[in-house]
Every structure is written in structure tokens, then in C-alpha cells.
Amino acid sequence: MFSSETLLYFVYVLAAASVILAAEALYVTYVKGRARAGTINRRLKRLADEVPAEQALQGLLRERGLTSSGDYLFGAVTLNRLYTQSGVTGNPLTFVAIFILAGLIVALLLVLLAAASAATAFIAFLVVAFVFPLLYLRRARNKRILRFARQLPDALDMIVRSLRAGHPISVAVGLVAREMPDPLGTEFGIVADEVTFGLSMEQAARKLSERVGFEGLHLLSVSLSIQSKTGGNLTEILANLSKVLRERQKLRLKIRALSAEGRFSAWVISLFPIVMFGILALVAPSYYGAVWGNPLIFPVFTIFGVWALLGDFIMYRMVNFDF
């Protein structure tokens, strides 16, 4: 039989071991959480969940409106392409359903609370359910392409250094997928997975160009296709392409700097009449008198509004152009 003192020591040892094990469990959980939070792109987060690579690839493609083979999921190719290139993740049908539901709610609120006519409610439904999502997707696509354009030269430089170190192109692309953040990291990760599962590098690059919509990736796809058919120094080709893309980015930023005054003037000229009209309506509601009852007021305002929009469009084209 153990003495009471030996039993007490044994209890102390068990208590100490329990505390150590609990602390270790908390530490491991914390480290795993930090490691997951520290992953730099969406693909790595999926792989961190110990999801098989093929299943992770199919999930990444499906949430972008694509099939497991990388083709468009729906027959409306133009809309499907816009959704894919916007980078919005999630079920496309859910995305559409949210805006349609929001449009119905807005239309019902206008009818019930504002006593709006059926035509006004229907127009509001069309704007919220169809116009807003298109504008949102276009804006998201443009912002994503700009981020991709800033990242691509660095990614090409990384591929060039990897090729010079003796790695094959597939390994170099996989390195970019591990080291670069989104949106480029996940997109190049999809390319690496597609090459692993049987596609050629040229086919994977062409699909990448279609998914992103950036013209620099089209140049990359063409360069890889030509090099695979005619041969040549791939390292030199990619290095030159990186240099060209950097110069184009510098030129784009220079154009934005030079056109900043024009863009600011366009905003001031466009908003000044609206702001002044609002101020007068608040400070002196009777300033315009009985002019609103004149039958000419609506056609005059329509003509002036169209003329102002035409001027805005001309100024927009003056400061936004392809080169």
C-alpha cells in the first residue's frame, strides 16, 4: 500500500502533467490558427484544411462559375466570363438570387411605404436586380485586373530566377503559387494543379488568361505557345516580358498623374450644378418661383442633362484611353 505522502506526490505529478498537456494543446491550436491566418492566398487556405489537391482545385473552379475542366458553367458565356474575371467567390446562383431578392424588397418598399406606381417599382426592381450587379462585377473585375497587373512582373521575375536555378517551368509556377498573395497566387496555383493533372503549360496559361482577362497574360500565353513550338530561351522571353509589363505599368501611372487635373475638373464641373441646386433648394425653396409649372421645364432639363452627360463622356475619354 502507498503511504499518504506518496499518494499526494502522485496527485501532484498528475496535476502537473495535466497542466503541461493542456498548455501544449492550447499552444498547438494557437499555432495552427496562426499558420492558417498566415497563408497568403485562398488556395493555400484550402490545402491547409488537408483537402486533397484535386478536390481543392475543383472547389476553386466551381466557386468561380467554372466546371472541373475549367470551362464556363452556364450558357450565358459573356455574363459567366464577367463573373469569373471579377474574382467574386461563391455560388453564382446565390449571387444572382441575392440581388433579385434585394430588388423585390426595394420594389415592395416603394409600393407600400412611398406609394410609388407599379412602373416606378418595376424600374427600381430592374435597376437593383440587374444593373447594380453588373456594375459591381465590372468594378470588381477592373480592380482585380489592376492588382494582377501590379503583381505579374514580380511573378515573372520569380519564375525567371527559378528557371535560371535549373528548375522546370512547372516547379517555377508552383513556387509563385506558394509565395505570392491573391489574386495572382491562387490563379497560378490553379495553373500548377492543372499541369499536375494533365494539362500542358500552354493550355493552362490560356485558361488562366481567360479567367483573369488581363492582356499581359495573353502575351504570356502566346509566348509559351511560340516557345513550345519553335524553341528558344524561355528565361530570356519571360525576362523581356516582365520588363515590358513594368514599362507599361509605369506609363499607365504616368498617364494617371498627368490626367489627374482633368479628372478632378470633370468631377467639379459635373457635380457643381447639382450641389448648387441642392443648396438653393434647402436655403431658399422659393428661389425659382413658379418656373416649375412651365411646360418647357422638363424638355429643357432633359436637353441640358443629356448635353452634360455628353460632356462628361468626352472628358472621360480624354483621360482614359488604351495605349
C-alpha positions in Angstrom: 0.0 0.0 0.0 1.2 3.5 -0.8 1.6 6.0 2.0 -0.5 9.1 2.1 2.6 11.2 1.3 3.5 9.1 -1.8 -0.1 9.3 -3.0 -0.1 13.1 -2.5 3.1 13.4 -4.6 1.5 11.2 -7.3 -1.5 13.5 -7.4 0.8 16.5 -7.7 2.6 14.8 -10.7 -0.7 14.0 -12.4 -1.9 17.6 -11.9 1.4 19.0 -13.3 1.2 16.6 -16.3 -2.4 17.7 -16.9 -1.4 21.4 -16.9 1.5 20.8 -19.2 -0.7 18.8 -21.6 -3.4 21.4 -21.6 -0.9 24.2 -22.2 0.6 22.2 -25.1 -2.9 21.6 -26.6 -3.6 25.3 -26.4 -0.2 26.1 -28.0 -0.7 23.7 -30.9 -4.2 25.1 -31.5 -2.9 28.6 -31.5 0.0 27.7 -33.8 -2.4 26.1 -36.3 -4.6 29.1 -36.2 -1.7 31.4 -36.8 -0.5 29.2 -39.6 -3.9 29.3 -41.3 -4.2 33.0 -40.8 -0.7 33.4 -42.3 -1.5 31.7 -45.5 -1.2 34.3 -48.2 -3.8 33.1 -50.7 -7.1 31.3 -50.9 -5.7 28.1 -52.5 -3.2 27.6 -49.6 -6.0 28.0 -47.1 -7.9 25.2 -48.7 -4.9 23.0 -48.8 -4.2 23.9 -45.1 -7.5 22.2 -44.3 -5.9 18.9 -45.6 -8.3 18.9 -48.6 -6.9 16.7 -51.5 -5.4 18.8 -54.2 -7.8 17.7 -56.8 -10.8 18.5 -54.6 -9.4 21.9 -53.8 -8.9 22.6 -57.5 -12.5 21.6 -58.3 -13.8 23.8 -55.4 -11.8 26.8 -56.6 -13.1 26.5 -60.1 -16.7 25.8 -59.1 -16.9 28.9 -56.8 -15.8 31.0 -59.8 -18.6 29.7 -62.1 -16.4 27.1 -63.9 -16.6 23.4 -64.4 -14.0 21.0 -63.1 -12.4 21.1 -66.6 -12.1 24.9 -66.4 -14.9 25.7 -68.9 -17.8 28.1 -68.2 -20.6 26.6 -66.2 -23.5 28.4 -67.8 -24.6 29.1 -71.3 -24.5 32.8 -70.9 -20.8 33.0 -71.7 -20.5 36.8 -71.5 -22.1 37.0 -68.0 -20.2 33.9 -66.9 -16.9 35.4 -68.1 -17.6 38.7 -66.2 -18.4 36.8 -63.0 -15.3 34.7 -63.3 -13.0 37.6 -64.1 -14.4 39.7 -61.2 -12.9 37.3 -58.7 -16.2 37.0 -56.7 -16.3 33.7 -54.9 -19.3 31.7 -54.0 -22.2 30.1 -55.9 -23.1 32.3 -58.9 -26.8 31.3 -58.5 -26.7 32.6 -54.9 -25.1 35.8 -56.1 -27.9 36.3 -58.6 -30.6 35.4 -56.1 -29.4 37.9 -53.5 -29.7 40.8 -55.9 -33.1 39.7 -57.3 -34.4 39.4 -53.7 -33.0 42.8 -52.9 -34.8 44.2 -56.0 -38.1 42.7 -54.9 -37.7 44.1 -51.4 -36.9 47.6 -52.7 -39.9 47.4 -55.1 -42.2 46.3 -52.3 -41.0 49.1 -50.0 -41.6 51.7 -52.7 -45.1 50.5 -53.3 -46.1 50.1 -49.6 -44.2 53.0 -47.9 -43.7 55.5 -50.7 -47.0 54.8 -52.6 -45.0 54.6 -55.8 -46.6 53.5 -59.1 -46.1 50.0 -60.4 -43.9 51.3 -63.3 -41.6 53.1 -60.8 -41.4 49.9 -58.6 -40.6 47.8 -61.7 -37.9 50.1 -62.8 -36.4 50.1 -59.3 -36.5 46.3 -59.4 -34.7 46.2 -62.7 -32.0 48.6 -61.5 -31.3 46.8 -58.2 -31.7 43.2 -59.6 -29.8 43.6 -62.9 -28.0 46.9 -63.3 -26.3 47.0 -59.8 -24.8 43.5 -60.0 -23.4 44.2 -63.5 -21.8 47.5 -62.3 -20.5 45.7 -59.2 -18.9 42.9 -61.2 -17.4 45.3 -63.7 -15.8 47.4 -61.0 -14.6 44.2 -59.2 -13.1 42.9 -62.4 -11.3 46.2 -63.2 -9.8 46.4 -59.7 -8.7 42.8 -59.8 -7.0 43.2 -63.1 -5.1 46.3 -61.8 -3.9 44.2 -58.8 -2.9 41.4 -61.1 -1.0 43.8 -63.4 1.0 45.1 -60.4 1.8 41.5 -59.3 2.6 39.8 -62.6 6.1 41.4 -63.3 7.3 40.2 -59.8 5.8 36.7 -60.5 7.7 36.6 -63.9 10.9 37.6 -62.2 10.4 34.8 -59.7 9.9 32.3 -62.5 13.0 33.6 -64.3 15.1 33.2 -61.2 13.8 29.7 -60.6 14.5 28.7 -64.3 18.0 30.0 -64.0 18.5 27.9 -60.9 17.7 24.8 -63.0 14.0 24.2 -62.1 11.4 23.2 -64.7 8.7 25.6 -65.6 6.0 23.7 -63.6 8.1 23.9 -60.4 8.7 27.6 -61.0 4.9 28.2 -61.4 4.3 26.2 -58.2 6.8 28.4 -56.4 4.9 31.5 -57.4 1.7 29.9 -56.2 3.2 29.4 -52.8 4.9 32.8 -52.4 2.5 35.3 -54.0 -0.7 36.6 -52.4 -4.1 36.8 -54.1 -5.2 37.3 -56.8 -2.1 36.0 -58.5 -1.2 33.3 -56.0 -4.4 31.4 -56.3 -4.6 31.8 -60.1 -1.0 30.4 -60.6 -1.8 27.7 -58.1 -4.7 26.6 -60.3 -2.3 26.6 -63.2 0.2 24.4 -61.3 -2.6 22.0 -60.3 -4.0 21.8 -63.9 -0.5 21.0 -65.2 -0.1 18.3 -62.4 -3.4 16.7 -63.5 -2.5 16.5 -67.2 -2.9 19.8 -69.0 0.1 21.3 -70.9 1.6 24.6 -69.7 0.3 26.4 -72.8 -3.3 25.2 -72.3 -3.2 26.1 -68.6 -1.8 29.5 -69.4 -4.6 30.1 -72.0 -7.2 29.2 -69.4 -5.5 31.5 -66.9 -5.8 34.4 -69.5 -9.5 33.7 -69.9 -10.1 33.5 -66.2 -8.4 36.8 -65.4 -8.9 38.9 -68.6 -5.6 40.7 -68.3 -3.9 41.4 -71.7 -0.4 40.7 -70.1 -1.5 37.1 -69.5 -2.4 36.8 -73.2 1.1 37.8 -74.0 2.4 35.2 -71.6 0.2 32.5 -73.2 1.3 33.4 -76.7 5.0 33.5 -75.5 4.7 30.0 -74.0 2.9 28.7 -77.1 5.5 30.0 -79.5 8.4 28.8 -77.4 7.0 25.3 -77.2 6.6 25.1 -80.9 9.7 26.9 -82.2 12.1 26.6 -79.2 14.1 29.4 -77.8 15.3 30.7 -74.5 12.3 30.8 -72.2 14.2 32.6 -69.5 15.0 35.5 -71.8 11.5 35.6 -73.2 9.9 35.8 -69.7 12.5 38.4 -68.6 11.8 40.6 -71.6 8.0 40.2 -71.0 8.5 41.2 -67.3 10.4 44.3 -68.5 7.7 45.3 -71.0 4.9 44.9 -68.4 6.8 47.0 -65.9 7.3 49.8 -68.5 3.6 49.6 -69.4 2.7 49.9 -65.7 5.0 52.9 -65.3 3.4 54.5 -68.4 -0.1 53.9 -67.1 0.8 55.5 -63.7 2.4 58.5 -65.5 -0.8 58.9 -67.6 -2.9 58.9 -64.5 -0.7 61.5 -62.9 -0.8 63.8 -65.9 -4.6 63.4 -66.3 -5.3 63.9 -62.6 -6.2 67.6 -63.1 -8.5 66.7 -65.9 -10.3 64.1 -63.9 -10.7 66.5 -60.9 -12.0 69.2 -63.2 -14.5 66.7 -64.7 -15.8 65.9 -61.2 -16.1 69.6 -60.2 -17.8 70.6 -63.4 -20.3 67.7 -63.2 -21.2 68.0 -59.6 -21.2 71.8 -59.2 -24.7 72.3 -60.8 -26.2 69.5 -58.7 -24.7 70.8 -55.5 -25.8 74.4 -56.1 -29.3 73.2 -56.9 -29.4 71.2 -53.7 -28.2 74.2 -51.6 -30.7 76.6 -53.2 -33.5 74.1 -52.6 -32.6 73.9 -48.9 -31.7 77.6 -48.2 -34.3 79.3 -50.5 -37.0 76.9 -51.6 -39.0 79.6 -53.4 -36.0 80.9 -55.3 -37.2 79.5 -58.7 -40.7 80.7 -58.1 -43.4 79.3 -60.3 -41.0 78.2 -63.0 -41.6 74.5 -62.2 -45.1 74.8 -63.6 -43.8 75.8 -67.0 -44.3 73.1 -69.6 -40.9 73.8 -71.1 -39.0 73.0 -67.9 -38.9 69.2 -68.5 -37.6 69.2 -72.1 -35.1 71.9 -71.3 -33.8 70.0 -68.3 -33.7 66.8 -70.4 -31.6 68.5 -73.1 -29.2 70.1 -70.7 -28.8 66.8 -68.8 -28.0 64.9 -72.0 -25.6 67.7 -73.0 -23.9 67.5 -69.6 -23.6 63.7 -69.9 -22.1 64.1 -73.3 -19.5 66.5 -71.9 -18.7 64.1 -69.1 -18.3 61.2 -71.6 -15.9 63.3 -73.7 -13.8 64.3 -70.6 -13.8 60.6 -69.6 -12.4 59.6 -72.9 -9.8 62.3 -72.8 -8.3 61.0 -69.6 -9.0 57.2 -70.0 -7.6 55.6 -73.2 -5.8 52.5 -74.3 -2.2 52.6 -75.3 
